[in-house]
Amino acid sequence: MNIPYIQILQRLLTPIFEEIDGLYFLREQVLKTNAQKTILAIKENIEQPGIKAPNTWQKSVIKRNVEGLSNYLDKLHQELDRQKIINYVDNLNNNQINLNHENDEMILFVNSYYATIIYDIVWADNISVSDVINITQGKVNRKNLEIKFKHMVKHLKNTIIPYLKSSSLYNTKVNRLEEAVTAFNKKLYKSASIMFIPATEGLVKSLGNYLIEKQQIDISKMKKSLHSLDSFLQHIPWKNDYSIDIGKYMFITGNYIFVSDYNIEDKKMIDLKTRLNFLKRQYKDDRNSILHGDDVSFGEIWDLYVNFAALKEIFDTIKYYDGLYNQH
């Protein structure tokens, strides 16, 4: 149950230690700073700047963000206690995290309105800390993203395309990826993005059809249409057979796991829908905008970066399942 705001505000405005108290004072200030940041993050999710009326997936993500951030605010409020701060500092050892940071402050990135709604990119494998910080503030450094293209296209040419070309399941999707590379080399970024979209969708459908067989899923009596990629991922009862790092899980889903809730294992089992759920959110909206020629996207560099990143996530998923079912 969330603590009333007036109680949180009272605690934020009430000094616990003085500056001469050193590490105790520092711990207090870090907790209060994060509480203020969390309140701002909740406010952004509630006010939804830049959106007139959130769609279905946005409403769901905003609700999740607010719940996660509210729970974090409760935890910060509970830690803003004199004896708890003393115990925390006194039990630190030289190997523990710097007191300038709080254990769970990563939730401010994972449940950021801008990072999960407006840009929705924290799932990308090579997104940097500086990129994420900028994005949570509603800013994008496009030059920084463009610098990543050289490595991304190299990985596409030297690793992804040869791997897919050698597979009977995926080799028919390679032509479009090769055309995307050609368009990229001519700096036709929008054209490259257009080539990526059907290729990545085709790869996911091929992977899904393969998993239907391997997971022994009976879709013959399903009443839902599976024509679109969205419904294909959503309605098929995929098995939880994908092992993923907890950190990666939090960033692709936005479901933050507090340090106090960690168990001994650092892995989580998920299904295909969860692994590729980002394809059903802002990626889908941007994809539709590109294909329909609507000028509502964030620019060619951003679009291409998102498509490069999506392909990398899909490729990693394909490789995992190839290894799991001894396909490749």
NULOMI-99425 format. One record per residue (C-alpha): x, y negated, z negated. Coordinates in steps of 0.25 Angstrom, whole numbers, plus 5000, padded with zeros to 4 digits. Example, Ala and Ser with C-alpha at 12.3 -4.5 7.8 and 13.67 -1.06 7.14 Angstrom:
<sites>
504950184969
505550044971
</sites>
This chain:
<sites>
500050005000
500649865004
500949774993
500149634994
500949525001
500849434989
501549534980
502649544991
502749394993
502849374978
504049474977
504749404989
504649274982
505149324968
506649334966
507149464960
508649434960
509549314961
510649294971
511749324960
511149464959
511849504971
511349634978
510049634970
509749494976
510149544990
509249664989
508149574985
508349484996
508449595007
507149655002
506449515002
506949485016
506449615021
505149595015
505049455022
505449515035
504349625033
503249525031
503649455044
503649585051
502249625046
501849485050
502349505064
501649635066
500349575060
500349445069
500849525081
501549405089
501549415104
500249515104
498849465106
498249595103
499049725100
498749845107
498549985101
499950025099
500349885094
499249895084
499750025079
501249985078
500949845071
500149925061
501250025059
502249905058
501449835047
501249955039
502749985039
503149845036
502149835025
502649965019
504049905020
503649775013
503049855002
504349925000
505149795000
504249734990
504449854981
505949844982
505849704978
505949744963
507149704954
507449844949
507249904962
508249814968
509249834957
509049984959
509249974974
510549894973
511149974962
510950104969
511650054982
512950114986
513950064996
513450155007
512050105007
511449995016
511849855014
510949775005
510649675016
509749775022
508549855016
508350005019
507049995027
507149865034
507249935047
505749935047
505749785050
506249835064
505349965065
504049885062
504449755068
503249695077
504149645088
505049775088
503749865088
502749785095
503249675104
504549745109
504449885103
505849935106
506449985093
506250125098
507350095108
508650175106
509650065108
508949945103
509949875094
509749815080
509849675086
508849705096
507849755086
508049635077
507849535088
506549615093
505949615079
506049465080
505349465093
506649445101
507349525112
508749505117
508649555131
510149535134
510449635123
509449735129
510049715143
511449755137
510849885134
510449915148
511849955153
511950075143
510450115145
510650125160
511950205158
511250295149
510050315159
510950335171
512050425164
511150505154
509650495155
509550505170
510450625172
509750695160
508350675166
508850715180
509350845175
507950885169
506850945177
505850875167
506350735169
507150725182
505950665190
506050545182
507450505185
507250435198
506550315191
507650305181
508650305192
507850195199
507750115185
509350125185
509350065199
508449955196
509249925183
510549915191
509849805199
509349735187
507949765191
507549785176
506049785178
506149885190
506949975181
505949975170
504850005180
505650135184
505850175169
504350175166
503850285174
505150365172
505050355157
503550395157
503850515166
504950555157
504050555144
502950625152
503950735156
504450745142
503050755137
502650865146
503850945143
503550935128
502050975130
502651105135
503751115124
502851075113
501751165118
500651055118
499351085124
498850965132
497751035140
496650995131
497050855128
495950755131
496850635131
497450585144
498950605144
499150525157
499850405151
501150405144
500450345131
499450455130
500450565134
501250535122
500150495113
499150615114
500050735116
500250805103
501750805104
502550885093
503450825083
504750885089
505650765091
506650735080
507050595078
507850505069
507050435058
507650305063
507250325077
505950375073
505650245066
506050155077
505250225088
504050235080
504050115070
503750215059
504750165048
505150265038
505650195025
506950245019
506250285007
505450385015
506550445022
506650595020
507950675021
507750695036
508150585046
507350645058
505850645061
505050735070
504150665080
503450695093
503550635107
502450535105
503250475093
504550475100
504050405113
502950325106
503650195110
503250225124
501750195120
502050055114
502649935120
503450015130
502050055136
501549915136
502849865143
502849985153
501449945157
501749795158
502949835167
502149925176
501049835178
501949715181
501449635169
502449525164
502249555149
503549625146
504749575139
505649565152
506449665161
507649685151
506649715140
505849815148
507049885154
507649895140
506349965135
506250055146
507750095145
507550125130
506250205132
506950295143
508050315132
507050355122
506350445131
507650515136
508050535122
506750605119
506850695132
508250735127
507750765114
506650855119
507550925129
508450965118
507351005109
506751095120
508051135127
507551075140
508751005146
</sites>
